[in-house]
């Protein structure tokens, strides 16, 4: 089994020292960064393939949200925000900025460890079932890549997750509520019309040939992904 390598980013040394000790006791390999610029420097190292990033929001030099956004432009490595900011708007901003999870300080170490295990299990499952395909649209769950017409397509994390959900349920009309629950989670706070926004961007990237559309609207119900006429 490959070693799980975690980048811990927090400028509160007593807390990061405690978390590091607990993570290493669980068998994880941990590297610590104390500010946003150092976090990006560590992340960009060529000799390490990170399994996860634990990221504080309030950091010197570059805040955690900006760090997460920059990482998301080039990687889908799991990110868990650790922060004292418990305002729901901050949580939504963090998740929309690319975080996979969000834990509010102060927290029990057992909860953090449980959240880490959940994400690692999910990624392990994705690595076992790699490819989804509908017509000439291919999605690799482990590499998190998408291509159509033999051309690679860049998707944001949420666009990728939404497309994967539609492909897993190919031919089935999914309501906005079901898509919200599967992609954003049951604790999502916001309007369901966010689905319409993401569907529009997906269509602009996936359905460039209007004669070979795969994403379909069922008025008053939701969306499905299927070949035309199927």
SERO-4910 file (N, C-alpha, C, O; in steps of 0.05 Angstrom, whole numbers):
BEGIN
 pado doro    nc1    nc2    nc3   cac1   cac2   cac3    cc1    cc2    cc3    oc1    oc2    oc3
  Unk    A     17    -24      0      0      0      0     18     25      0     36     27     16
  Unk    A     12     44    -18     28     68    -21     25     85      4      4     86     17
  Unk    A     47     99     11     47    117     34     29    141     28     31    153      6
  Unk    A     12    148     47     -5    172     44     12    196     52     21    198     75
  Unk    A     15    215     34     32    239     39     14    263     41      0    271     23
  Unk    A     15    275     65     -3    298     71     13    323     74     34    324     88
  Unk    A      5    344     61     16    371     64     -2    386     84    -25    392     78
  Unk    A      9    393    107     -6    407    128      3    436    127     26    442    130
  Unk    A    -16    454    123    -10    483    120    -24    498    143    -49    501    142
  Unk    A     -9    507    163    -20    522    185      2    537    199     24    526    203
  Unk    A     -3    562    206     18    579    218     17    578    249     33    590    262
  Unk    A     -2    563    260     -4    560    289     12    535    297      3    512    294
  Unk    A     37    540    306     56    518    309     48    497    329     52    473    324
  Unk    A     36    505    351     27    485    371      7    467    359      7    443    365
  Unk    A    -12    477    344    -33    461    332    -22    443    310    -28    419    310
  Unk    A     -5    454    293      6    438    271     24    416    282     25    394    271
  Unk    A     38    422    304     55    401    317     38    378    328     45    355    325
  Unk    A     16    385    340     -2    365    351    -14    348    329    -15    323    330
  Unk    A    -24    361    308    -36    347    285    -16    329    272    -21    306    265
  Unk    A      8    339    268     29    324    256     35    298    271     38    277    260
  Unk    A     37    301    298     42    277    315     20    256    312     26    233    309
  Unk    A     -5    265    312    -27    247    309    -28    234    282    -33    210    279
  Unk    A    -22    249    261    -23    238    234      0    217    230     -5    196    218
  Unk    A     23    223    240     45    204    238     40    179    254     48    157    246
  Unk    A     26    182    276     19    158    292      0    140    276      1    116    279
  Unk    A    -16    152    258    -34    137    241    -20    125    217    -32    111    201
  Unk    A      5    132    214     21    121    192     23    139    167     34    131    147
  Unk    A     13    164    170     15    183    147     42    197    147     54    201    169
  Unk    A     51    204    124     76    220    121     68    249    119     51    256    102
  Unk    A     79    267    136     69    294    138     92    314    133    114    311    143
  Unk    A     86    334    117    103    357    113     88    382    120     64    385    114
  Unk    A    101    401    135     87    424    145     97    449    130    121    453    125
  Unk    A     77    467    123     83    493    112     69    514    130     47    508    140
  Unk    A     81    537    135     70    556    153     59    581    140     48    598    155
  Unk    A     60    584    114     47    606    101     39    597     73     47    576     63
  Unk    A     23    614     59     12    607     34     33    603     12     31    585     -5
  Unk    A     53    620     12     74    618     -9     90    592     -5     97    578    -25
  Unk    A     97    585     20    111    561     25     94    536     17    104    516      7
  Unk    A     68    539     22     50    517     15     51    511    -15     53    488    -23
  Unk    A     50    532    -31     52    528    -60     79    517    -69     81    501    -87
  Unk    A    100    527    -56    127    517    -62    129    487    -56    140    472    -72
  Unk    A    119    479    -33    119    450    -26    102    434    -45    109    412    -54
  Unk    A     78    445    -52     60    431    -70     73    426    -97     68    405   -109
  Unk    A     88    445   -106    100    443   -133    125    426   -135    137    423   -156
  Unk    A    134    414   -112    157    397   -113    152    373   -132    131    362   -133
  Unk    A    173    367   -147    170    346   -167    175    318   -155    169    298   -167
  Unk    A    187    317   -131    194    292   -119    173    280   -100    177    260    -88
  Unk    A    150    294    -99    128    285    -81    102    285    -96     95    304   -110
  Unk    A     87    263    -93     59    262   -103     41    263    -78     37    243    -64
  Unk    A     29    286    -74     13    290    -50    -14    275    -51    -27    274    -71
  Unk    A    -21    263    -28    -46    249    -26    -68    267    -16    -92    262    -22
  Unk    A    -61    288     -1    -81    306     11    -68    331     21    -44    331     28
  Unk    A    -83    353     22    -74    378     34    -93    386     56   -117    388     51
  Unk    A    -83    391     80    -98    402    102    -91    432    103    -67    438    108
  Unk    A   -110    449     99   -104    477     93   -119    496    112   -143    497    112
  Unk    A   -104    512    126   -116    534    142   -124    556    124   -112    560    103
  Unk    A   -145    571    132   -154    593    115   -137    618    119   -127    630    100
  Unk    A   -134    626    145   -120    651    151    -90    645    153    -80    636    174
  Unk    A    -76    651    131    -47    646    130    -32    672    123    -43    689    110
  Unk    A     -7    674    132     10    696    123     17    694     93     17    672     82
  Unk    A     22    717     81     31    720     53     10    713     32      7    729     13
  Unk    A     -5    691     36    -25    684     16    -46    667     31    -39    647     43
  Unk    A    -71    676     30    -91    662     46    -98    635     34    -93    629     11
  Unk    A   -110    618     51   -115    590     43   -134    588     19   -130    570      3
  Unk    A   -154    606     17   -172    604     -5   -158    609    -32   -163    595    -52
  Unk    A   -140    628    -32   -124    633    -57   -105    610    -63   -102    603    -86
  Unk    A    -93    599    -42    -76    575    -46    -92    553    -59    -83    540    -78
  Unk    A   -116    548    -48   -133    526    -59   -141    532    -88   -140    513   -104
  Unk    A   -148    556    -94   -155    563   -121   -132    558   -141   -136    548   -163
  Unk    A   -108    566   -132    -85    562   -150    -79    532   -154    -72    524   -176
  Unk    A    -81    517   -133    -77    488   -135    -97    475   -153    -90    458   -169
  Unk    A   -122    484   -151   -144    473   -167   -140    477   -197   -151    463   -214
  Unk    A   -125    498   -204   -120    502   -233   -103    481   -246   -103    477   -270
  Unk    A    -88    466   -229    -69    446   -240    -72    418   -228    -59    400   -237
  Unk    A    -89    415   -207    -90    390   -193   -117    386   -180   -131    405   -172
  Unk    A   -124    360   -177   -149    353   -163   -142    339   -136   -159    324   -126
  Unk    A   -118    343   -125   -111    332   -100   -132    340    -79   -140    363    -78
  Unk    A   -141    322    -62   -161    329    -41   -151    350    -22   -128    350    -14
  Unk    A   -169    369    -16   -162    391      2   -184    393     24   -208    393     18
  Unk    A   -175    393     49   -193    397     72   -185    424     85   -163    428     93
  Unk    A   -204    442     86   -200    468    100   -202    463    130   -221    450    139
  Unk    A   -184    475    145   -185    475    174   -185    505    182   -165    519    177
  Unk    A   -207    515    193   -208    543    198   -227    550    221   -246    535    226
  Unk    A   -222    572    234   -240    582    254   -263    598    242   -282    606    257
  Unk    A   -263    602    216   -285    617    203   -309    599    200   -308    581    183
  Unk    A   -330    603    216   -353    585    215   -377    598    202   -399    586    203
  Unk    A   -374    621    190   -396    634    176   -403    617    151   -384    609    137
  Unk    A   -428    612    146   -436    593    125   -426    603     98   -420    587     80
  Unk    A   -425    630     94   -415    641     69   -386    634     64   -378    629     41
  Unk    A   -370    632     85   -342    624     83   -340    595     75   -324    587     59
  Unk    A   -358    579     87   -358    550     80   -364    546     51   -351    530     37
  Unk    A   -385    560     42   -393    557     13   -370    567     -5   -364    554    -25
  Unk    A   -357    589      3   -335    600    -13   -312    580    -15   -300    576    -36
  Unk    A   -306    567      8   -285    547      9   -291    523     -9   -273    514    -23
  Unk    A   -315    513     -7   -322    490    -23   -324    497    -53   -314    482    -70
  Unk    A   -335    520    -59   -336    529    -87   -308    535    -97   -303    534   -121
  Unk    A   -290    542    -79   -262    548    -87   -246    523    -93   -223    525   -101
  Unk    A   -258    500    -88   -244    475    -95   -239    456    -72   -228    434    -77
  Unk    A   -246    464    -47   -241    446    -25   -260    422    -26   -282    424    -36
  Unk    A   -250    399    -16   -267    375    -15   -282    373     11   -303    360     12
  Unk    A   -272    386     32   -285    385     58   -277    409     74   -259    424     66
  Unk    A   -290    413     97   -286    437    113   -291    430    142   -312    419    148
  Unk    A   -271    435    159   -274    429    187   -268    454    203   -248    468    198
  Unk    A   -285    460    223   -283    486    237   -268    482    263   -273    463    278
  Unk    A   -248    500    268   -233    500    293   -250    512    315   -266    530    310
  Unk    A   -247    503    339   -231    479    347   -246    454    341   -271    453    341
  Unk    A   -231    433    335   -243    407    328   -229    385    343   -206    388    352
  Unk    A   -243    362    346   -230    339    357   -214    325    336   -222    322    313
  Unk    A   -190    315    343   -173    303    324   -186    278    311   -180    271    288
  Unk    A   -203    265    327   -217    241    316   -234    248    292   -237    232    273
  Unk    A   -247    272    293   -263    280    271   -246    285    246   -254    277    224
  Unk    A   -224    299    249   -206    304    227   -196    278    215   -196    275    190
  Unk    A   -188    259    231   -179    233    221   -200    219    206   -195    206    186
  Unk    A   -225    220    216   -248    207    203   -252    219    175   -257    205    156
  Unk    A   -251    246    174   -256    259    148   -233    252    128   -239    248    104
  Unk    A   -209    250    138   -187    241    121   -192    213    110   -188    208     86
  Unk    A   -200    195    127   -205    167    119   -227    166     98   -225    151     79
  Unk    A   -248    182    101   -271    182     82   -261    190     54   -267    177     35
  Unk    A   -245    211     53   -235    221     27   -216    201     15   -217    196    -10
  Unk    A   -199    189     31   -180    169     20   -194    144     10   -186    133    -10
  Unk    A   -215    136     24   -231    113     15   -245    119    -12   -246    103    -30
  Unk    A   -255    144    -13   -269    152    -38   -250    151    -61   -257    141    -83
  Unk    A   -226    162    -58   -207    163    -79   -197    135    -87   -192    129   -110
  Unk    A   -195    118    -67   -187     90    -72   -208     76    -89   -201     61   -107
  Unk    A   -234     81    -83   -255     70    -99   -255     80   -127   -258     65   -146
  Unk    A   -250    106   -130   -249    118   -157   -226    106   -173   -229    102   -197
  Unk    A   -204    101   -160   -181     89   -174   -186     61   -184   -173     51   -202
  Unk    A   -206     47   -171   -212     20   -179   -231     19   -203   -229      0   -219
  Unk    A   -247     39   -207   -266     39   -229   -261     64   -245   -271     86   -240
  Unk    A   -244     61   -265   -231     84   -278   -248     99   -298   -251    123   -296
  Unk    A   -257     85   -319   -267     99   -343   -297     98   -345   -310     77   -342
  Unk    A   -309    121   -350   -337    123   -358   -338    133   -386   -322    150   -394
  Unk    A   -356    122   -402   -357    130   -430   -386    130   -440   -402    111   -435
  Unk    A   -394    151   -453   -419    154   -467   -413    165   -495   -403    187   -498
  Unk    A   -420    149   -516   -413    156   -543   -383    161   -544   -367    143   -536
  Unk    A   -374    184   -554   -345    189   -556   -335    206   -533   -313    217   -534
  Unk    A   -351    209   -513   -343    224   -489   -331    204   -468   -345    186   -460
  Unk    A   -306    209   -460   -293    191   -442   -284    207   -417   -274    230   -419
  Unk    A   -289    195   -394   -281    208   -368   -266    188   -352   -276    166   -346
  Unk    A   -242    195   -344   -225    178   -327   -227    188   -298   -217    210   -292
  Unk    A   -239    172   -281   -244    180   -253   -218    182   -237   -216    199   -219
  Unk    A   -199    164   -243   -174    164   -227   -156    187   -235   -144    200   -218
  Unk    A   -153    192   -261   -136    214   -270   -151    240   -271   -139    261   -274
  Unk    A   -178    239   -269   -195    262   -270   -190    278   -296   -186    302   -296
  Unk    A   -191    263   -318   -189    275   -345   -214    269   -361   -228    250   -356
  Unk    A   -219    287   -380   -243    284   -398   -233    289   -426   -217    307   -431
  Unk    A   -244    274   -445   -239    280   -473   -263    273   -490   -279    256   -484
  Unk    A   -266    288   -512   -287    283   -531   -276    291   -559   -261    310   -561
  Unk    A   -284    276   -579   -274    280   -606   -243    278   -606   -229    291   -621
  Unk    A   -233    260   -588   -204    256   -584   -189    281   -576   -165    283   -580
  Unk    A   -203    299   -563   -191    324   -553   -195    326   -523   -217    321   -513
  Unk    A   -173    332   -509   -176    336   -480   -193    361   -474   -192    381   -488
  Unk    A   -208    359   -452   -225    381   -444   -219    388   -415   -220    370   -397
  Unk    A   -213    413   -409   -207    421   -381   -234    427   -367   -250    443   -377
  Unk    A   -238    415   -344   -262    420   -327   -253    428   -299   -232    418   -289
  Unk    A   -268    446   -287   -263    452   -259   -271    427   -242   -284    409   -253
  Unk    A   -265    427   -217   -272    405   -200   -302    399   -200   -310    376   -203
  Unk    A   -318    420   -196   -347    416   -194   -358    408   -221   -377    392   -223
  Unk    A   -348    420   -243   -357    412   -270   -351    382   -274   -368    367   -285
  Unk    A   -327    373   -267   -319    345   -270   -338    327   -254   -348    307   -264
  Unk    A   -343    334   -228   -360    318   -211   -388    317   -221   -401    296   -220
  Unk    A   -398    339   -232   -426    339   -243   -427    322   -267   -447    307   -271
  Unk    A   -408    324   -285   -408    308   -309   -406    278   -302   -420    261   -314
  Unk    A   -388    271   -283   -385    243   -274   -412    233   -264   -419    210   -269
  Unk    A   -426    249   -248   -452    241   -238   -472    235   -260   -486    215   -259
  Unk    A   -473    253   -280   -491    248   -302   -484    223   -318   -501    209   -327
  Unk    A   -458    219   -321   -449    195   -336   -454    169   -321   -461    149   -333
  Unk    A   -451    170   -295   -457    146   -279   -487    139   -281   -494    115   -278
  Unk    A   -503    159   -285   -533    155   -287   -542    159   -316   -563    170   -320
  Unk    A   -525    151   -335   -532    157   -363   -559    147   -371   -568    125   -364
  Unk    A   -574    165   -385   -601    158   -394   -622    164   -373   -646    163   -380
  Unk    A   -614    170   -349   -633    176   -327   -636    206   -324   -616    220   -323
  Unk    A   -661    215   -323   -665    244   -318   -661    249   -288   -675    239   -271
  Unk    A   -641    266   -282   -634    273   -254   -645    300   -247   -641    320   -262
  Unk    A   -660    301   -225   -671    327   -217   -648    345   -206   -626    335   -200
  Unk    A   -653    371   -205   -633    389   -194   -627    382   -165   -604    383   -157
  Unk    A   -647    374   -150   -643    367   -121   -625    342   -119   -607    341   -102
  Unk    A   -629    322   -136   -612    298   -135   -583    305   -143   -564    294   -131
  Unk    A   -580    322   -163   -553    329   -171   -539    346   -149   -515    342   -144
  Unk    A   -554    364   -136   -542    379   -114   -533    360    -92   -511    362    -82
  Unk    A   -550    340    -85   -543    322    -63   -519    305    -70   -502    300    -53
  Unk    A   -517    296    -95   -495    278   -102   -468    293   -106   -447    282   -100
  Unk    A   -470    317   -116   -445    332   -124   -436    351   -102   -413    353    -95
  Unk    A   -456    366    -91   -449    386    -70   -453    376    -42   -440    386    -23
  Unk    A   -469    355    -38   -474    344    -12   -500    353      0   -511    374     -8
  Unk    A   -510    337     19   -536    343     31   -536    368     48   -558    380     53
  Unk    A   -513    377     57   -512    401     73   -507    427     57   -501    448     68
  Unk    A   -510    425     30   -507    448     14   -528    469     20   -551    463     23
  Unk    A   -519    494     23   -537    516     28   -536    535      4   -515    547     -2
  Unk    A   -558    538    -10   -558    555    -34   -581    548    -52   -597    531    -46
  Unk    A   -582    561    -75   -604    556    -94   -597    533   -113   -574    529   -121
  Unk    A   -618    518   -120   -614    495   -138   -608    505   -167   -599    489   -183
  Unk    A   -613    530   -173   -607    540   -200   -577    541   -206   -569    547   -228
  Unk    A   -560    535   -185   -532    533   -190   -526    510   -210   -507    511   -225
  Unk    A   -544    490   -210   -541    468   -229   -544    478   -258   -529    470   -275
  Unk    A   -563    497   -262   -567    508   -289   -542    522   -299   -535    520   -322
  Unk    A   -529    536   -281   -504    550   -288   -482    531   -296   -469    535   -317
  Unk    A   -479    510   -280   -458    490   -287   -465    474   -312   -447    467   -327
  Unk    A   -490    468   -316   -498    454   -340   -492    470   -365   -482    460   -385
  Unk    A   -496    496   -363   -491    514   -386   -461    514   -392   -454    513   -416
  Unk    A   -444    515   -372   -415    515   -377   -406    488   -388   -389    486   -405
  Unk    A   -418    466   -377   -411    439   -388   -419    437   -417   -404    426   -433
  Unk    A   -442    447   -424   -451    445   -452   -431    461   -470   -425    452   -493
  Unk    A   -422    483   -461   -403    499   -477   -377    484   -482   -363    489   -501
  Unk    A   -370    466   -464   -345    451   -466   -349    423   -478   -332    413   -493
  Unk    A   -372    410   -473   -376    383   -481   -392    381   -507   -385    366   -525
  Unk    A   -413    397   -510   -431    395   -533   -425    417   -553   -443    433   -561
  Unk    A   -400    419   -562   -393    439   -582   -405    433   -610   -409    451   -626
  Unk    A   -410    407   -615   -423    399   -640   -453    397   -634   -462    378   -620
  Unk    A   -469    416   -644   -497    416   -637   -513    392   -649   -535    387   -641
  Unk    A   -500    378   -668   -513    355   -680   -507    329   -664   -516    307   -671
  Unk    A   -490    332   -643   -483    308   -628   -485    314   -598   -467    308   -583
  Unk    A   -507    327   -590   -510    334   -562   -514    310   -544   -527    291   -551
  Unk    A   -502    312   -521   -504    290   -501   -520    299   -476   -532    283   -463
  Unk    A   -519    325   -470   -532    335   -446   -560    345   -454   -562    364   -470
  Unk    A   -581    334   -442   -608    340   -450   -624    351   -426   -619    343   -403
  Unk    A   -643    369   -432   -660    381   -411   -688    368   -413   -700    366   -434
  Unk    A   -697    360   -390   -725    351   -387   -740    373   -372   -737    375   -348
  Unk    A   -755    389   -387   -767    412   -375   -784    406   -350   -801    388   -350
  Unk    A   -779    421   -329   -793    418   -304   -783    395   -287   -793    391   -264
  Unk    A   -764    380   -297   -753    357   -282   -724    360   -276   -715    362   -253
  Unk    A   -707    360   -297   -679    362   -293   -663    356   -318   -670    365   -340
  Unk    A   -641    341   -316   -623    337   -338   -615    308   -340   -615    293   -321
  Unk    A   -608    300   -365   -597    273   -369   -574    275   -389   -571    294   -404
  Unk    A   -557    254   -389   -535    252   -408   -540    226   -424   -539    204   -412
  Unk    A   -543    229   -449   -548    206   -467   -543    214   -496   -542    238   -502
  Unk    A   -540    194   -513   -537    200   -541   -563    209   -553   -585    201   -544
  Unk    A   -562    226   -573   -586    236   -586   -602    213   -596   -592    195   -610
  Unk    A   -628    213   -590   -646    192   -600   -647    167   -583   -663    150   -588
  Unk    A   -630    165   -562   -630    142   -545   -648    146   -521   -651    129   -504
***
